[in-house]
């Protein structure tokens, strides 16, 4: 036990991990710069080299190694880390966050403008980045990866240079995956818990020496902080006023207990139309026989009318995929249909899911928009699982190129989807029971189960039925 002016604070093993993070800030910064170096090499060098041929492998070509590192390991397992450890990646390893903070310590220090605080940026940035990545085939080509990832990094440095003094305004407001990371970290079993009583005791104690404020890079109001969605888990606030400690919690706590106060329309849009709409459309189109059939029918229709310009393949590589040496070139028809396919998929999946969510709310009692936004958060496990499965499909494609085949992978996919459905139902029942009791609970949960079945069907087409 460690005693202080603010009372007694248990020094559990998990709390000691938080204190270790705080006490080893120099080592963490060194680790961050090492990640920045590796990130820069894997991002820039492949873009300067010729595209690899069929003899290239992970062990003999840096372009293939970078592709596997970014899209086979980094993205899917960073998402998984959010569910396990909260936003530890953001606070300890993320190269963009480290560079944005470094630039902010040397920049103009201007106040954060009102436009940057707009609540819709997490949704808009995620949608735009996801769709544009498909337009330029970001998973397959190093120049596209440099454009998308490098462009985001340059924007992070520029925002850091112009706004705040030593903070991560980019990470807090504009990062394309900030909203997704915030959603997934709601389910993490660990967080930095803040004791209001211990904080008040520290402030009220007249004998206490002045305590320096915490340098919270993601601009969190630490005293009022509840949950883990905005915390970067860097440990800088650990043991502050003996009121902050890394602690265990129920994976349902933030969604069920705090979800109603944290919910808003933009967050619901990100879940329902972003992760369960745009993301699914982005994973679907390249494997969809419907896409091929529609493209062929449209091409024939255009040729019959001698409208040939949509079939031209003169779009630049930074607008639509254009790599003739790989026989991978988008026509204007390909690009336009890609956008339409993702857009229609997002609208159909999102609208039906929204209607079923609304039905679940109404079946549970009095209609309220806040209840809809709260219940939508119960879909986070399924949304996160879907994106993880979609990204690991890229991993498996890359592994097949190396001669590695996992024939049991569809069984694992089914098991993960089943687990995600059960997790979402568990969250939903905890939320619905806050509104109603007795017979109303069952029909509300049945309507929510219909949402899950509707989303599951989209993954069924991709992994089993096509």
Phi and psi in degrees as a GROMACS rama.xvg file:
@    title "Ramachandran Plot"
@    xaxis  label "Phi"
@    yaxis  label "Psi"
@TYPE xy
-119.38  125.429  UNK-2
-99.9129  151.607  UNK-3
-153.905  179.278  UNK-4
-64.2398  -19.4207  UNK-5
-96.7756  1.95277  UNK-6
127.276  -153.628  UNK-7
-113.956  130.107  UNK-8
-121.533  122.956  UNK-9
-67.7757  133.064  UNK-10
-99.3547  66.1486  UNK-11
-68.2494  168.794  UNK-12
-63.4274  -40.1752  UNK-13
-67.595  -39.7954  UNK-14
-62.2047  -33.9338  UNK-15
-67.3488  -29.7305  UNK-16
-64.4996  -42.6519  UNK-17
-61.0436  -41.7558  UNK-18
-65.7204  -34.7596  UNK-19
-63.6423  -41.7134  UNK-20
-60.2683  -41.833  UNK-21
-66.4789  -38.9552  UNK-22
-80.8435  -9.14297  UNK-23
-121.668  41.6869  UNK-24
-60.2495  -37.0779  UNK-25
-63.909  -42.311  UNK-26
-64.9889  -38.9821  UNK-27
-64.7461  -41.3905  UNK-28
-62.9434  -38.9686  UNK-29
-62.7607  -41.7119  UNK-30
-64.1575  -40.0284  UNK-31
-61.0713  -43.1728  UNK-32
-70.4222  -29.7453  UNK-33
-65.6543  -42.7713  UNK-34
-63.4102  -41.1875  UNK-35
-58.2607  -43.5646  UNK-36
-62.9494  -48.1789  UNK-37
-62.6289  -43.4861  UNK-38
-58.4551  -46.1978  UNK-39
-64.6503  -42.9524  UNK-40
-63.384  -47.8289  UNK-41
-69.5983  -22.9732  UNK-42
-88.5625  -40.5271  UNK-43
-89.8406  -46.6234  UNK-44
-58.9105  -47.7747  UNK-45
-59.9108  -31.8695  UNK-46
-68.6354  -18.6456  UNK-47
-92.8638  -7.70243  UNK-48
-102.444  158.969  UNK-49
-62.8573  154.302  UNK-50
-63.5745  142.483  UNK-51
-69.1463  150.567  UNK-52
-95.2409  -171.378  UNK-53
-70.0807  -12.2094  UNK-54
-88.0037  -5.27897  UNK-55
-77.0957  142.041  UNK-56
-138.748  173.193  UNK-57
-58.7061  -36.8059  UNK-58
-86.0297  -6.92661  UNK-59
-131.398  5.06885  UNK-60
-145.224  122.583  UNK-61
-66.183  -27.28  UNK-62
-65.8066  -45.1565  UNK-63
-66.4907  -39.699  UNK-64
-60.8118  -44.4983  UNK-65
-64.8782  -42.1035  UNK-66
-59.6231  -44.2522  UNK-67
-68.4253  -38.3728  UNK-68
-65.1278  -47.0453  UNK-69
-71.208  -52.0798  UNK-70
-101.149  -19.5907  UNK-71
-91.92  -28.1955  UNK-72
-120.16  -55.1751  UNK-73
-57.6509  -62.511  UNK-74
-61.4543  -53.1663  UNK-75
-62.4184  -38.3277  UNK-76
-86.3229  -18.602  UNK-77
-65.83  -42.4822  UNK-78
-60.2849  -43.3661  UNK-79
-62.3482  -37.073  UNK-80
-62.9579  -29.9025  UNK-81
-62.3241  -38.1172  UNK-82
-70.7796  -28.1466  UNK-83
-93.4866  -41.0202  UNK-84
-125.897  8.40742  UNK-85
70.9495  -155.998  UNK-86
-87.7353  45.7135  UNK-87
-62.8937  -35.9481  UNK-88
-56.7959  -45.9684  UNK-89
-60.3413  -44.2531  UNK-90
-83.1568  -23.3205  UNK-91
-115.244  -33.7193  UNK-92
-121.394  -22.7383  UNK-93
-62.2336  123.01  UNK-94
-67.9644  -35.8748  UNK-95
-64.5832  -43.6688  UNK-96
-62.6143  -42.9248  UNK-97
-63.2217  -43.0855  UNK-98
-69.3726  -38.526  UNK-99
-63.3545  -42.7137  UNK-100
-67.7001  -40.8553  UNK-101
-60.0354  -44.8465  UNK-102
-65.8786  -36.6988  UNK-103
-67.5651  -26.8443  UNK-104
-76.3199  -13.1274  UNK-105
-121.506  5.69414  UNK-106
-98.5093  -154.577  UNK-107
-78.1373  -26.392  UNK-108
69.5799  29.3185  UNK-109
-76.3701  152.733  UNK-110
-66.8157  154.028  UNK-111
-68.4041  123.992  UNK-112
-73.6559  162.604  UNK-113
-64.0044  -38.1481  UNK-114
-61.4593  -31.1991  UNK-115
-71.8841  -24.8622  UNK-116
-82.8106  -0.592923  UNK-117
-56.883  132.092  UNK-118
-71.7145  -11.2534  UNK-119
-86.7669  -6.16777  UNK-120
-60.0955  -41.5721  UNK-121
-57.4614  -39.9186  UNK-122
-71.2396  -49.1259  UNK-123
-63.7252  -45.0048  UNK-124
-64.733  -40.1652  UNK-125
-64.1986  -46.3621  UNK-126
-63.2168  -48.4292  UNK-127
-62.5768  -44.17  UNK-128
-66.0523  -42.1377  UNK-129
-63.3933  -47.7357  UNK-130
-67.2955  -44.5925  UNK-131
-64.3553  -36.4192  UNK-132
-59.8049  -36.6434  UNK-133
-70.75  -35.8167  UNK-134
-62.1273  -36.194  UNK-135
-106.666  7.60875  UNK-136
56.5557  59.3982  UNK-137
-64.4972  -27.3923  UNK-138
-74.7104  -20.4848  UNK-139
-104.208  -25.6265  UNK-140
-126.912  134.451  UNK-141
-67.4572  -33.8823  UNK-142
-66.0123  -37.6584  UNK-143
-65.9938  -40.6526  UNK-144
-63.4811  -41.399  UNK-145
-62.8374  -39.5727  UNK-146
-65.6487  -47.8752  UNK-147
-75.4827  -55.0376  UNK-148
-72.8807  -44.4136  UNK-149
-65.1426  -38.3025  UNK-150
-62.2344  -40.8718  UNK-151
-63.322  -40.875  UNK-152
-65.2574  -43.7431  UNK-153
-61.7904  -39.9502  UNK-154
-63.824  -38.8329  UNK-155
-62.6847  -42.7985  UNK-156
-65.7524  -42.1598  UNK-157
-63.5889  -45.1109  UNK-158
-63.5357  -42.1947  UNK-159
-61.6476  -39.5462  UNK-160
-66.0229  -38.5025  UNK-161
-86.5643  -31.6539  UNK-162
-123.206  140.443  UNK-163
70.0236  171.064  UNK-164
-119.689  97.9161  UNK-165
78.061  17.7938  UNK-166
-111.579  173.85  UNK-167
-111.17  70.495  UNK-168
-63.6186  -37.1183  UNK-169
-59.0164  -48.1617  UNK-170
-64.6099  -37.8517  UNK-171
-72.0039  -36.0741  UNK-172
-119.678  -35.1156  UNK-173
-117.532  -15.2409  UNK-174
-55.3421  130.38  UNK-175
-60.4352  -24.8432  UNK-176
-108.603  8.30907  UNK-177
-57.8955  -45.2603  UNK-178
-64.8469  -41.2165  UNK-179
-65.122  -46.0706  UNK-180
-61.9984  -39.3  UNK-181
-63.3267  -39.1775  UNK-182
-66.6202  -49.6855  UNK-183
-66.429  -34.3428  UNK-184
-69.9493  -14.5115  UNK-185
-61.731  -23.0157  UNK-186
-95.8828  -3.10063  UNK-187
-66.0496  141.761  UNK-188
-80.9756  1.40792  UNK-189
-128.032  152.522  UNK-190
-163.861  167.01  UNK-191
-88.761  108.207  UNK-192
-85.6085  135.695  UNK-193
-110.893  125.344  UNK-194
-95.0718  110.58  UNK-195
-65.0241  -37.8983  UNK-196
-65.3539  -41.9856  UNK-197
-66.2414  -37.017  UNK-198
-64.616  -45.893  UNK-199
-62.1998  -39.4312  UNK-200
-64.3578  -38.488  UNK-201
-65.7264  -41.727  UNK-202
-68.1697  -38.4777  UNK-203
-77.7172  -21.835  UNK-204
-70.8942  112.345  UNK-205
-69.9541  -20.8797  UNK-206
-84.7692  -9.78368  UNK-207
-67.9167  138.053  UNK-208
-75.3463  157.117  UNK-209
-57.4872  138.679  UNK-210
-113.317  126.14  UNK-211
-67.6968  137.63  UNK-212
-65.8814  152.58  UNK-213
-76.3907  137.05  UNK-214
-85.6542  83.138  UNK-215
-86.6144  105.711  UNK-216
-62.1413  -40.5564  UNK-217
-83.4778  13.3285  UNK-218
63.5341  43.9128  UNK-219
-90.4244  137.829  UNK-220
-76.525  92.245  UNK-221
-60.4552  -40.4064  UNK-222
-62.6512  -34.6541  UNK-223
-96.7505  4.64188  UNK-224
-69.6981  123.734  UNK-225
-127.376  135.874  UNK-226
85.6487  -177.82  UNK-227
-122.962  3.15778  UNK-228
-66.6436  -30.2586  UNK-229
-103.532  -9.02651  UNK-230
-83.8238  134.936  UNK-231
-91.8167  5.79247  UNK-232
56.9826  31.3213  UNK-233
-79.3988  -16.8618  UNK-234
85.1978  1.61399  UNK-235
-63.9415  -26.1535  UNK-236
-95.7762  -0.750196  UNK-237
-58.9813  131.471  UNK-238
69.355  7.16609  UNK-239
-60.3442  125.553  UNK-240
53.4601  22.63  UNK-241
52.1737  29.4347  UNK-242
-118.726  -7.07106  UNK-243
-122.647  128.214  UNK-244
-150.259  143.41  UNK-245
-69.4091  128.385  UNK-246
-146.923  159.279  UNK-247
-77.4597  157.568  UNK-248
-155.479  165.847  UNK-249
-70.9768  137.607  UNK-250
-62.484  -12.86  UNK-251
-94.7238  -8.65524  UNK-252
-58.8189  -51.0261  UNK-253
-70.1409  -37.3652  UNK-254
-72.8649  -48.1172  UNK-255
-77.6233  -49.5548  UNK-256
-79.9985  -41.6526  UNK-257
-103.216  -9.12872  UNK-258
-58.7313  -37.4206  UNK-259
-64.0201  -37.8541  UNK-260
-78.8318  -23.5344  UNK-261
-95.4828  -10.9878  UNK-262
-77.8493  148.083  UNK-263
-155.162  172.767  UNK-264
-64.289  -36.8648  UNK-265
-65.7306  -37.5853  UNK-266
-65.4111  -40.8693  UNK-267
-63.5011  -41.2805  UNK-268
-60.5927  -40.4719  UNK-269
-64.1052  -40.3625  UNK-270
-70.5254  -54.4787  UNK-271
-79.8753  -44.8706  UNK-272
-97.8237  -19.2985  UNK-273
-89.869  -73.961  UNK-274
-68.7907  -34.1521  UNK-275
-100.813  10.1786  UNK-276
-132.998  -76.0893  UNK-277
-59.8596  -45.0561  UNK-278
-62.4372  -42.3435  UNK-279
-65.1502  -42.2254  UNK-280
-60.019  -37.8669  UNK-281
-66.8742  -35.4046  UNK-282
-78.4259  -28.18  UNK-283
-74.551  -46.1963  UNK-284
-57.9548  -39.418  UNK-285
-71.9308  -17.4187  UNK-286
-107.116  -1.04597  UNK-287
-85.1687  121.708  UNK-288
-67.2249  -24.3817  UNK-289
-64.0484  -41.7859  UNK-290
-59.5324  -45.6039  UNK-291
-63.9558  -43.9463  UNK-292
-63.9288  -43.1282  UNK-293
-64.8951  -40.7215  UNK-294
-63.9994  -42.8905  UNK-295
-64.5844  -42.0962  UNK-296
-64.6675  -41.8534  UNK-297
-66.9146  -39.6403  UNK-298
-62.3714  -43.4881  UNK-299
-63.4196  -40.7652  UNK-300
-62.8116  -41.6003  UNK-301
-67.318  -41.5757  UNK-302
-65.0988  -41.0481  UNK-303
-58.7965  -29.7912  UNK-304
-100.306  7.50863  UNK-305
56.5547  37.4818  UNK-306
-100.411  94.6273  UNK-307
-96.0278  -17.8242  UNK-308
-61.915  -33.7079  UNK-309
-66.2392  -15.1184  UNK-310
-92.7744  -2.40992  UNK-311
-67.714  152.205  UNK-312
-121.349  42.3373  UNK-313
-101.771  12.838  UNK-314
-68.4138  140.071  UNK-315
-67.0329  155.86  UNK-316
-62.3816  -25.9077  UNK-317
-83.7612  -2.37259  UNK-318
-107.442  -53.5184  UNK-319
-133.776  152.67  UNK-320
-50.7934  128.975  UNK-321
-149.292  88.8137  UNK-322
-134.854  77.4416  UNK-323
-60.1942  -29.7877  UNK-324
-65.4261  -18.0828  UNK-325
-106.426  8.18025  UNK-326
54.0542  38.4742  UNK-327
-128.281  92.2085  UNK-328
-135.091  130.423  UNK-329
-90.0462  132.604  UNK-330
-83.0942  171.535  UNK-331
-63.5736  -31.9481  UNK-332
-65.0295  -44.8377  UNK-333
-57.0222  -49.2522  UNK-334
-64.535  -44.3233  UNK-335
-64.7376  -40.0709  UNK-336
-68.6784  -36.3399  UNK-337
-57.1061  -48.4655  UNK-338
-61.6772  -42.6312  UNK-339
-65.4981  -41.3394  UNK-340
-63.0554  -47.8284  UNK-341
-63.1069  -43.0293  UNK-342
-63.3764  -46.2826  UNK-343
-66.4809  -41.7313  UNK-344
-58.395  -45.1743  UNK-345
-62.8731  -42.975  UNK-346
-66.7002  -45.5088  UNK-347
-65.7815  -49.9507  UNK-348
-62.7166  -43.5927  UNK-349
-68.8482  -42.2055  UNK-350
-67.1916  -45.5721  UNK-351
-63.2155  -42.7692  UNK-352
-61.5475  -41.2017  UNK-353
-64.1445  -42.5072  UNK-354
-64.1451  -41.1384  UNK-355
-68.4905  -36.249  UNK-356
-63.3719  -42.9871  UNK-357
-61.7759  -39.8228  UNK-358
-63.0948  -41.0823  UNK-359
-61.7716  -40.6937  UNK-360
-64.3303  -46.1344  UNK-361
-66.8292  -36.8874  UNK-362
-66.7192  -22.1411  UNK-363
-88.6523  -2.36791  UNK-364
139.341  -145.996  UNK-365
-67.1809  138.971  UNK-366
-73.7339  132.848  UNK-367
-148.09  137.014  UNK-368
-60.8928  -36.9505  UNK-369
-62.3219  -34.1044  UNK-370
-67.0533  -39.3208  UNK-371
-60.5583  -46.7286  UNK-372
-64.4948  -35.8235  UNK-373
-67.7213  -47.4273  UNK-374
-65.4592  -31.8969  UNK-375
-58.6102  -29.1952  UNK-376
-67.1477  -20.5377  UNK-377
-67.4128  -14.3572  UNK-378
-83.9929  -4.85247  UNK-379
-58.201  -44.1042  UNK-380
-58.6206  -42.872  UNK-381
-68.4202  -40.0018  UNK-382
-63.2059  -45.9507  UNK-383
-64.3088  -41.2866  UNK-384
-63.2933  -41.7715  UNK-385
-61.465  -46.4163  UNK-386
-64.6723  -39.0577  UNK-387
-61.7392  -44.7492  UNK-388
-64.8706  -39.1837  UNK-389
-63.8163  -41.9538  UNK-390
-70.8677  -37.25  UNK-391
-70.8893  -17.1735  UNK-392
-63.3599  -35.914  UNK-393
-65.0128  -42.4884  UNK-394
-56.2268  -45.8198  UNK-395
-67.9497  -36.4204  UNK-396
-61.2239  -43.4983  UNK-397
-65.459  -38.7115  UNK-398
-67.0218  -36.8862  UNK-399
-62.8527  -33.3455  UNK-400
-64.8328  -21.3571  UNK-401
-97.4649  6.76182  UNK-402
83.0186  16.94  UNK-403
-104.323  122.278  UNK-404
-124.864  131.709  UNK-405
-114.676  97.9208  UNK-406
-73.4717  -14.5403  UNK-407
-94.4529  8.42297  UNK-408
-65.8238  -33.4089  UNK-409
-67.65  -30.9843  UNK-410
-65.4158  -41.0019  UNK-411
-65.9612  -40.678  UNK-412
-58.6216  -45.2172  UNK-413
-62.007  -41.5095  UNK-414
-63.9988  -41.828  UNK-415
-65.9738  -42.0393  UNK-416
-63.3679  -41.0107  UNK-417
-62.2054  -44.5487  UNK-418
-62.3917  -41.0651  UNK-419
-64.959  -39.1668  UNK-420
-62.9503  -43.9432  UNK-421
-64.9045  -38.8823  UNK-422
-63.9454  -43.7656  UNK-423
-63.9554  -40.4288  UNK-424
-64.9635  -37.3119  UNK-425
-61.8087  -45.2059  UNK-426
-64.5295  -41.3593  UNK-427
-63.0496  -42.5736  UNK-428
-66.2504  -34.2097  UNK-429
-65.9815  -36.113  UNK-430
-72.8244  -48.1006  UNK-431
-62.5469  -35.7775  UNK-432
-69.2375  -10.3887  UNK-433
-77.7195  -20.1951  UNK-434
-99.2334  -33.5983  UNK-435
-147.5  166.199  UNK-436
-133.85  168.308  UNK-437
70.9535  -140.65  UNK-438
-67.017  -22.3369  UNK-439
-69.9974  -21.7281  UNK-440
-64.3346  -44.2398  UNK-441
-62.9781  -51.7161  UNK-442
-62.6689  -32.2316  UNK-443
-65.3016  -43.215  UNK-444
-70.7171  -30.8894  UNK-445
-64.7183  -40.8604  UNK-446
-65.2815  -37.9189  UNK-447
-66.6247  -38.0866  UNK-448
-61.4029  -31.248  UNK-449
-66.1507  -34.1274  UNK-450
-61.5655  -46.4103  UNK-451
-61.0439  -43.7599  UNK-452
-63.5572  -38.8361  UNK-453
-62.6795  -45.1975  UNK-454
-68.4329  -40.6983  UNK-455
-58.302  -35.6288  UNK-456
-61.3314  -33.7013  UNK-457
-63.7025  -41.8267  UNK-458
-72.699  -29.0512  UNK-459
-60.5172  -42.866  UNK-460
-60.9513  -43.1522  UNK-461
-70.2628  -42.4878  UNK-462
-98.693  -22.6259  UNK-463
-128.354  -38.0934  UNK-464
-95.8699  -25.8917  UNK-465
